[in-house]
Amino acid sequence: IYASLAAAGDAEAEYQLASLYRLGLGVPASADEYRARIARAAGRGHADAEYAWAQLLEKGQGGAADPAGAREFYQRAADQGHRLAAARLRQLAAGPATAAI
């Protein structure tokens, strides 16, 4: 059911399906599928997906690191009230000593 809802543009379904691929629950575990689906859910404005996508961008997991892109998605998530995203933005703003992952 998640697949059909995600295909129809449902951000929550896309996020949940991404989580299933990350954990290998009911589907084969796939980092590539997780990354693609998290990116789609983040692009659709899902705050938890925006935070997860920002982490992937910041760490360069599955692609080149993109610090500016990471900050953008942390900010988008923080703007929706995501506390971990807001905390990470504060760490990044404080400088390298506190920004280490």
PyMOL commands that set and color helices and strands:
alter all, ss='L'
color gray80, all
select helices_A, chain A and resi 2-7+11-23+31-43+47-59+67-79+83-94+96-99
alter helices_A, ss='H'
color red, helices_A
deselect
rebuild
show_as cartoon
